[in-house]
Structures are given as C-alpha cells and as structure tokens.
C-alpha cells in the first residue's frame, strides 16, 4: 500500500515534542473534523488537542511496535499499533483520510493495556 510509509512517519512525527509544539504542523496532520478518544476516555476535538499538546512541555515519545495497516476504502486507512512508555503499554488506532494530496488523521483512540497483562 502506497500510503503506509507516509502515515507511519506522520504518526511518529505527531509523537515528537518538536511537532507537538508546532501548531501549524499539527494542523496540517490532523483533519479539520479530527476527534480523539484519549486513554482516559475523554473526547478531544482538533482544537482542544492542539491546545493541550502545546502545553506538554517535557514529553518523551513512546516506543512503537506491532504496526498494522488496513485500507478500509479508497479514501480511508486504519492504522493500529502498540505504544510503550514509562512502563505503560497502550493500544492505539487511527483512521487516516488518504483521499487528499497529503494524508490527514481523522480519528485516534488510545487504550491502556492493564498492568501485568500481555499486550495481545
């Protein structure tokens, strides 16, 4: 699939402090109708998320593994992966709009893997 490398790079870029503190770049990567369901269960809009991550200060990007890419339609790609940071694991799913010139994330959800359980 031709979009996998671009989307993987964009997902990883969104995890860097330099991108998270660059509102213009975040706006380019997140679709105007973007929604996130955070690991806490909170629902975030693009503007709310941008305001929150701009205030992150110190931020350490997680390790990411177990990438899976599934093209759902001509214009949508589902991406899932496992993130590991500070002895915590979480499963993530993103839905990317691949119909435009540059892919944009439309939806993201993170779910904590309970401690002591394998990340299956």
Rosetta constraint file for C-alpha pairs under 8 A:
AtomPair CA 3 CA 7 HARMONIC 6.04 0.50
AtomPair CA 3 CA 98 HARMONIC 7.44 0.50
AtomPair CA 3 CA 103 HARMONIC 7.88 0.50
AtomPair CA 4 CA 8 HARMONIC 5.98 0.50
AtomPair CA 4 CA 69 HARMONIC 6.84 0.50
AtomPair CA 5 CA 9 HARMONIC 6.11 0.50
AtomPair CA 6 CA 10 HARMONIC 6.18 0.50
AtomPair CA 6 CA 103 HARMONIC 7.78 0.50
AtomPair CA 7 CA 11 HARMONIC 6.04 0.50
AtomPair CA 7 CA 96 HARMONIC 7.78 0.50
AtomPair CA 7 CA 103 HARMONIC 6.93 0.50
AtomPair CA 8 CA 12 HARMONIC 6.22 0.50
AtomPair CA 9 CA 13 HARMONIC 5.97 0.50
AtomPair CA 10 CA 14 HARMONIC 6.16 0.50
AtomPair CA 10 CA 29 HARMONIC 7.21 0.50
AtomPair CA 11 CA 15 HARMONIC 6.77 0.50
AtomPair CA 12 CA 16 HARMONIC 6.94 0.50
AtomPair CA 13 CA 19 HARMONIC 6.29 0.50
AtomPair CA 14 CA 19 HARMONIC 5.92 0.50
AtomPair CA 14 CA 20 HARMONIC 6.14 0.50
AtomPair CA 14 CA 26 HARMONIC 7.23 0.50
AtomPair CA 15 CA 19 HARMONIC 7.46 0.50
AtomPair CA 15 CA 20 HARMONIC 7.01 0.50
AtomPair CA 15 CA 61 HARMONIC 5.29 0.50
AtomPair CA 15 CA 62 HARMONIC 7.43 0.50
AtomPair CA 16 CA 20 HARMONIC 6.12 0.50
AtomPair CA 16 CA 59 HARMONIC 7.70 0.50
AtomPair CA 16 CA 60 HARMONIC 7.48 0.50
AtomPair CA 16 CA 61 HARMONIC 5.81 0.50
AtomPair CA 17 CA 21 HARMONIC 6.03 0.50
AtomPair CA 17 CA 57 HARMONIC 7.97 0.50
AtomPair CA 17 CA 58 HARMONIC 7.54 0.50
AtomPair CA 17 CA 59 HARMONIC 5.99 0.50
AtomPair CA 17 CA 60 HARMONIC 7.45 0.50
AtomPair CA 17 CA 61 HARMONIC 7.66 0.50
AtomPair CA 18 CA 22 HARMONIC 6.43 0.50
AtomPair CA 19 CA 23 HARMONIC 7.68 0.50
AtomPair CA 19 CA 25 HARMONIC 6.40 0.50
AtomPair CA 19 CA 26 HARMONIC 6.63 0.50
AtomPair CA 20 CA 26 HARMONIC 6.60 0.50
AtomPair CA 20 CA 50 HARMONIC 7.83 0.50
AtomPair CA 20 CA 53 HARMONIC 5.88 0.50
AtomPair CA 20 CA 54 HARMONIC 6.15 0.50
AtomPair CA 21 CA 53 HARMONIC 6.96 0.50
AtomPair CA 21 CA 54 HARMONIC 4.92 0.50
AtomPair CA 21 CA 55 HARMONIC 7.83 0.50
AtomPair CA 22 CA 26 HARMONIC 6.34 0.50
AtomPair CA 22 CA 54 HARMONIC 7.61 0.50
AtomPair CA 23 CA 27 HARMONIC 6.01 0.50
AtomPair CA 23 CA 50 HARMONIC 6.76 0.50
AtomPair CA 23 CA 54 HARMONIC 7.38 0.50
AtomPair CA 24 CA 28 HARMONIC 6.35 0.50
AtomPair CA 25 CA 29 HARMONIC 6.38 0.50
AtomPair CA 26 CA 30 HARMONIC 6.07 0.50
AtomPair CA 26 CA 50 HARMONIC 7.23 0.50
AtomPair CA 27 CA 31 HARMONIC 7.34 0.50
AtomPair CA 27 CA 32 HARMONIC 7.74 0.50
AtomPair CA 27 CA 46 HARMONIC 8.00 0.50
AtomPair CA 28 CA 104 HARMONIC 7.26 0.50
AtomPair CA 29 CA 103 HARMONIC 7.28 0.50
AtomPair CA 29 CA 104 HARMONIC 4.95 0.50
AtomPair CA 29 CA 105 HARMONIC 6.22 0.50
AtomPair CA 30 CA 34 HARMONIC 6.04 0.50
AtomPair CA 30 CA 46 HARMONIC 6.92 0.50
AtomPair CA 30 CA 104 HARMONIC 5.20 0.50
AtomPair CA 30 CA 105 HARMONIC 4.82 0.50
AtomPair CA 30 CA 106 HARMONIC 6.40 0.50
AtomPair CA 31 CA 46 HARMONIC 7.72 0.50
AtomPair CA 31 CA 97 HARMONIC 7.88 0.50
AtomPair CA 31 CA 104 HARMONIC 5.23 0.50
AtomPair CA 31 CA 105 HARMONIC 5.58 0.50
AtomPair CA 31 CA 106 HARMONIC 5.19 0.50
AtomPair CA 32 CA 46 HARMONIC 6.76 0.50
AtomPair CA 32 CA 106 HARMONIC 7.82 0.50
AtomPair CA 33 CA 45 HARMONIC 7.55 0.50
AtomPair CA 33 CA 46 HARMONIC 7.09 0.50
AtomPair CA 33 CA 106 HARMONIC 6.38 0.50
AtomPair CA 34 CA 45 HARMONIC 6.03 0.50
AtomPair CA 34 CA 46 HARMONIC 5.29 0.50
AtomPair CA 34 CA 105 HARMONIC 6.69 0.50
AtomPair CA 34 CA 106 HARMONIC 4.35 0.50
AtomPair CA 34 CA 107 HARMONIC 5.47 0.50
AtomPair CA 35 CA 43 HARMONIC 6.95 0.50
AtomPair CA 35 CA 44 HARMONIC 5.63 0.50
AtomPair CA 35 CA 45 HARMONIC 4.83 0.50
AtomPair CA 35 CA 46 HARMONIC 6.28 0.50
AtomPair CA 35 CA 106 HARMONIC 6.47 0.50
AtomPair CA 35 CA 107 HARMONIC 4.98 0.50
AtomPair CA 35 CA 108 HARMONIC 6.61 0.50
AtomPair CA 36 CA 42 HARMONIC 7.98 0.50
AtomPair CA 36 CA 43 HARMONIC 5.63 0.50
AtomPair CA 36 CA 44 HARMONIC 4.97 0.50
AtomPair CA 36 CA 45 HARMONIC 6.54 0.50
AtomPair CA 36 CA 46 HARMONIC 7.91 0.50
AtomPair CA 36 CA 107 HARMONIC 5.59 0.50
AtomPair CA 36 CA 108 HARMONIC 4.66 0.50
AtomPair CA 36 CA 109 HARMONIC 5.60 0.50
AtomPair CA 37 CA 41 HARMONIC 5.68 0.50
AtomPair CA 37 CA 42 HARMONIC 5.56 0.50
AtomPair CA 37 CA 43 HARMONIC 4.58 0.50
AtomPair CA 37 CA 44 HARMONIC 6.33 0.50
AtomPair CA 37 CA 108 HARMONIC 6.39 0.50
AtomPair CA 37 CA 109 HARMONIC 4.70 0.50
AtomPair CA 37 CA 110 HARMONIC 6.73 0.50
AtomPair CA 38 CA 42 HARMONIC 5.28 0.50
AtomPair CA 38 CA 43 HARMONIC 6.40 0.50
AtomPair CA 38 CA 44 HARMONIC 7.39 0.50
AtomPair CA 38 CA 108 HARMONIC 7.90 0.50
AtomPair CA 38 CA 109 HARMONIC 5.71 0.50
AtomPair CA 38 CA 110 HARMONIC 5.44 0.50
AtomPair CA 38 CA 111 HARMONIC 7.37 0.50
AtomPair CA 39 CA 90 HARMONIC 7.91 0.50
AtomPair CA 39 CA 109 HARMONIC 7.12 0.50
AtomPair CA 39 CA 110 HARMONIC 4.75 0.50
AtomPair CA 39 CA 111 HARMONIC 4.78 0.50
AtomPair CA 39 CA 112 HARMONIC 5.96 0.50
AtomPair CA 40 CA 111 HARMONIC 7.88 0.50
AtomPair CA 44 CA 48 HARMONIC 5.80 0.50
AtomPair CA 44 CA 49 HARMONIC 5.83 0.50
AtomPair CA 45 CA 49 HARMONIC 6.09 0.50
AtomPair CA 46 CA 50 HARMONIC 6.03 0.50
AtomPair CA 47 CA 51 HARMONIC 6.21 0.50
AtomPair CA 48 CA 52 HARMONIC 6.22 0.50
AtomPair CA 49 CA 53 HARMONIC 6.09 0.50
AtomPair CA 50 CA 54 HARMONIC 6.02 0.50
AtomPair CA 51 CA 55 HARMONIC 6.78 0.50
AtomPair CA 52 CA 56 HARMONIC 6.81 0.50
AtomPair CA 60 CA 85 HARMONIC 7.88 0.50
AtomPair CA 61 CA 85 HARMONIC 7.40 0.50
AtomPair CA 62 CA 83 HARMONIC 5.76 0.50
AtomPair CA 62 CA 84 HARMONIC 5.24 0.50
AtomPair CA 62 CA 85 HARMONIC 4.62 0.50
AtomPair CA 63 CA 83 HARMONIC 5.56 0.50
AtomPair CA 63 CA 84 HARMONIC 5.03 0.50
AtomPair CA 63 CA 85 HARMONIC 6.38 0.50
AtomPair CA 64 CA 81 HARMONIC 6.70 0.50
AtomPair CA 64 CA 82 HARMONIC 5.66 0.50
AtomPair CA 64 CA 83 HARMONIC 4.57 0.50
AtomPair CA 64 CA 84 HARMONIC 6.40 0.50
AtomPair CA 65 CA 81 HARMONIC 5.90 0.50
AtomPair CA 65 CA 82 HARMONIC 5.28 0.50
AtomPair CA 65 CA 83 HARMONIC 6.60 0.50
AtomPair CA 66 CA 80 HARMONIC 7.67 0.50
AtomPair CA 66 CA 81 HARMONIC 5.09 0.50
AtomPair CA 66 CA 82 HARMONIC 5.74 0.50
AtomPair CA 67 CA 79 HARMONIC 7.10 0.50
AtomPair CA 67 CA 80 HARMONIC 5.79 0.50
AtomPair CA 67 CA 81 HARMONIC 4.57 0.50
AtomPair CA 67 CA 82 HARMONIC 7.32 0.50
AtomPair CA 68 CA 79 HARMONIC 5.67 0.50
AtomPair CA 68 CA 80 HARMONIC 5.22 0.50
AtomPair CA 68 CA 81 HARMONIC 6.43 0.50
AtomPair CA 69 CA 77 HARMONIC 6.82 0.50
AtomPair CA 69 CA 78 HARMONIC 5.80 0.50
AtomPair CA 69 CA 79 HARMONIC 4.73 0.50
AtomPair CA 69 CA 80 HARMONIC 6.76 0.50
AtomPair CA 70 CA 77 HARMONIC 5.74 0.50
AtomPair CA 70 CA 78 HARMONIC 5.11 0.50
AtomPair CA 70 CA 79 HARMONIC 6.54 0.50
AtomPair CA 71 CA 76 HARMONIC 6.14 0.50
AtomPair CA 71 CA 77 HARMONIC 4.37 0.50
AtomPair CA 71 CA 78 HARMONIC 6.17 0.50
AtomPair CA 72 CA 76 HARMONIC 5.39 0.50
AtomPair CA 72 CA 77 HARMONIC 5.49 0.50
AtomPair CA 72 CA 78 HARMONIC 6.52 0.50
AtomPair CA 73 CA 77 HARMONIC 7.12 0.50
AtomPair CA 74 CA 98 HARMONIC 7.68 0.50
AtomPair CA 74 CA 99 HARMONIC 7.08 0.50
AtomPair CA 75 CA 97 HARMONIC 5.60 0.50
AtomPair CA 75 CA 98 HARMONIC 4.86 0.50
AtomPair CA 75 CA 99 HARMONIC 4.38 0.50
AtomPair CA 76 CA 95 HARMONIC 6.64 0.50
AtomPair CA 76 CA 96 HARMONIC 5.55 0.50
AtomPair CA 76 CA 97 HARMONIC 4.88 0.50
AtomPair CA 76 CA 98 HARMONIC 5.63 0.50
AtomPair CA 76 CA 99 HARMONIC 7.26 0.50
AtomPair CA 77 CA 95 HARMONIC 5.71 0.50
AtomPair CA 77 CA 96 HARMONIC 5.06 0.50
AtomPair CA 77 CA 97 HARMONIC 6.65 0.50
AtomPair CA 77 CA 98 HARMONIC 6.77 0.50
AtomPair CA 78 CA 93 HARMONIC 7.01 0.50
AtomPair CA 78 CA 94 HARMONIC 5.80 0.50
AtomPair CA 78 CA 95 HARMONIC 4.67 0.50
AtomPair CA 78 CA 96 HARMONIC 6.40 0.50
AtomPair CA 79 CA 93 HARMONIC 5.56 0.50
AtomPair CA 79 CA 94 HARMONIC 5.12 0.50
AtomPair CA 79 CA 95 HARMONIC 6.34 0.50
AtomPair CA 79 CA 96 HARMONIC 7.68 0.50
AtomPair CA 80 CA 91 HARMONIC 7.30 0.50
AtomPair CA 80 CA 92 HARMONIC 5.46 0.50
AtomPair CA 80 CA 93 HARMONIC 4.38 0.50
AtomPair CA 80 CA 94 HARMONIC 6.44 0.50
AtomPair CA 81 CA 91 HARMONIC 5.97 0.50
AtomPair CA 81 CA 92 HARMONIC 5.43 0.50
AtomPair CA 81 CA 93 HARMONIC 6.78 0.50
AtomPair CA 82 CA 89 HARMONIC 6.93 0.50
AtomPair CA 82 CA 90 HARMONIC 5.85 0.50
AtomPair CA 82 CA 91 HARMONIC 4.72 0.50
AtomPair CA 82 CA 92 HARMONIC 6.26 0.50
AtomPair CA 82 CA 119 HARMONIC 7.83 0.50
AtomPair CA 83 CA 89 HARMONIC 5.64 0.50
AtomPair CA 83 CA 90 HARMONIC 5.31 0.50
AtomPair CA 83 CA 91 HARMONIC 6.32 0.50
AtomPair CA 83 CA 92 HARMONIC 7.28 0.50
AtomPair CA 84 CA 88 HARMONIC 5.67 0.50
AtomPair CA 84 CA 89 HARMONIC 4.49 0.50
AtomPair CA 84 CA 90 HARMONIC 6.59 0.50
AtomPair CA 85 CA 89 HARMONIC 6.55 0.50
AtomPair CA 88 CA 112 HARMONIC 7.56 0.50
AtomPair CA 88 CA 113 HARMONIC 7.52 0.50
AtomPair CA 88 CA 115 HARMONIC 7.36 0.50
AtomPair CA 89 CA 112 HARMONIC 6.09 0.50
AtomPair CA 89 CA 113 HARMONIC 5.41 0.50
AtomPair CA 89 CA 114 HARMONIC 7.86 0.50
AtomPair CA 89 CA 119 HARMONIC 7.36 0.50
AtomPair CA 90 CA 110 HARMONIC 6.34 0.50
AtomPair CA 90 CA 111 HARMONIC 5.28 0.50
AtomPair CA 90 CA 112 HARMONIC 4.13 0.50
AtomPair CA 90 CA 113 HARMONIC 5.02 0.50
AtomPair CA 91 CA 110 HARMONIC 5.64 0.50
AtomPair CA 91 CA 111 HARMONIC 5.19 0.50
AtomPair CA 91 CA 112 HARMONIC 6.37 0.50
AtomPair CA 91 CA 113 HARMONIC 6.79 0.50
AtomPair CA 92 CA 108 HARMONIC 7.21 0.50
AtomPair CA 92 CA 109 HARMONIC 5.58 0.50
AtomPair CA 92 CA 110 HARMONIC 4.36 0.50
AtomPair CA 92 CA 111 HARMONIC 6.37 0.50
AtomPair CA 93 CA 108 HARMONIC 5.63 0.50
AtomPair CA 93 CA 109 HARMONIC 5.32 0.50
AtomPair CA 93 CA 110 HARMONIC 6.60 0.50
AtomPair CA 94 CA 105 HARMONIC 6.80 0.50
AtomPair CA 94 CA 106 HARMONIC 7.49 0.50
AtomPair CA 94 CA 107 HARMONIC 5.45 0.50
AtomPair CA 94 CA 108 HARMONIC 4.27 0.50
AtomPair CA 94 CA 109 HARMONIC 6.52 0.50
AtomPair CA 95 CA 105 HARMONIC 5.92 0.50
AtomPair CA 95 CA 106 HARMONIC 5.62 0.50
AtomPair CA 95 CA 107 HARMONIC 5.04 0.50
AtomPair CA 95 CA 108 HARMONIC 6.47 0.50
AtomPair CA 96 CA 103 HARMONIC 6.25 0.50
AtomPair CA 96 CA 104 HARMONIC 5.49 0.50
AtomPair CA 96 CA 105 HARMONIC 4.35 0.50
AtomPair CA 96 CA 106 HARMONIC 5.59 0.50
AtomPair CA 96 CA 107 HARMONIC 7.20 0.50
AtomPair CA 97 CA 103 HARMONIC 5.47 0.50
AtomPair CA 97 CA 104 HARMONIC 5.24 0.50
AtomPair CA 97 CA 105 HARMONIC 6.15 0.50
AtomPair CA 97 CA 106 HARMONIC 6.36 0.50
AtomPair CA 98 CA 102 HARMONIC 6.92 0.50
AtomPair CA 98 CA 103 HARMONIC 4.59 0.50
AtomPair CA 98 CA 104 HARMONIC 6.87 0.50
AtomPair CA 99 CA 103 HARMONIC 7.16 0.50
AtomPair CA 113 CA 117 HARMONIC 6.99 0.50
AtomPair CA 113 CA 118 HARMONIC 7.84 0.50
AtomPair CA 113 CA 119 HARMONIC 6.28 0.50
